[in-house]
Amino acid sequence: MQQLSLMMRPSGDGCNMRCRYCYVPGGDSPYVGLMKLETFQQSVRLALNYAKRNAPFNLEILFHGGEPLLWGIENYRKALEYISKLADGLKDGVRIRIKLQTNGTLLNDDLASLFGKHNVYVGISLDGPKEIHDKLRVYSNNKGSYDDVMRAVRLLRKHQRHIGAIMVVTKYHLGKEHELYNFFKENGLGLQPSPLIMWGRAKIFSDLYITPQEYLKFMRTLLDIWIKDEDPIDIPIFMKAVQAIVLEKPVSYCHMSIGCAKTRHFLAIDWDGTVSLCNRTASLHVPDFMFGNIRDVNDLEEIFTHPNFAKLVKRAETLRSTRCNSCPLYKKGLCGGGGGCPFLAYINGNLDAVPPSCEYEKQLIEMVIPYVLPYKKEAKNLLERWLENEGEKDSYL
């Protein structure tokens, strides 16, 4: 089934916080504004037209940022009503899922209720217990945001069954794997550990940086805790690795696909209508990742055939034939061989090269394999049935 994640950046890089590791350049970007409702509607309308032509199709609308809640409740009310109206007229074969990733500090009961009404899955950025989180995720006055984020978690719990958290792994997290795992489990939260990206504000606070080896050691310990837990929390990177190994297919992450541009699975729309590949590349504001303006096109094919988009497709094809084809993970069918994340390649100094992150991502997936292989045959039928009958079906409109 084809799919597209339409990443809406309704406030651009705008944010009410100044997290120490933010990859937005300098942490204080000039690329800030509020998206006009007409721009949002044009984006969704074109995406839905594309989905209808390519049905069966899963369309995901993901509000991201910056901090997307800066857009305000009235804009969200109108936007979600617009999506609902379009969804009511859909024929079988096209499904819409709505997500929002937020720092949580601006969430209130009215917003949480609105998101619950429209089946919006809300993810939270949370770096662990207060003593860790408040050192990293701070306001402009350097005050920590932990209490405000946990208030948001309590609000969300009234309106959605599952709550996931993104945690950026820094020096403060090393050696505290058991404490962190227990914290997220006790609070009923899924956990996505994300390595610190040395870009933007993170360059100023380089004391937070961890090496790939330190990150892998952290993840190996976390994996051991997760595997031994009879009732484990949701850690997507491990779950997706298990699924890929059992079903003998590439891990379903953008940087392990045949190329995020080649798949046509991702587009990001900035507050002013500028189209980019994803939320990360949109934050760079460089021509290599710009494909025109959504307000100036009549069909997504105009975006997918844009010269800069075509260059990214060519990048993936070239790297697969020159570099990826010798990678063990590619040979095992667990990676599509698309040359890794182009954003990470760009900030490392060479967009046309495989980013260094590919090596530790390869090792991360390979460390899961020994845990899965003994049970692979027994798990395959069960997993296939779950994916067919139950997998996330209640999260679609």
PyMOL commands that set and color helices and strands:
alter all, ss='L'
color gray80, all
select helices_A, chain A and resi 25-27+37-53+68-71+73-88+109-117+130-136+146-157+171-173+177-186+200-203+206-208+212-228+236-247+254-256+279-282+287-289+294-296+301-304+307-322+324-326+328-331+342-347+357-366+369-389+393-395
alter helices_A, ss='H'
color red, helices_A
select strands_A, chain A and resi 2-8+57-63+94-102+120-125+164-169+190-195+266-269+275-276
alter strands_A, ss='S'
color yellow, strands_A
deselect
rebuild
show_as cartoon
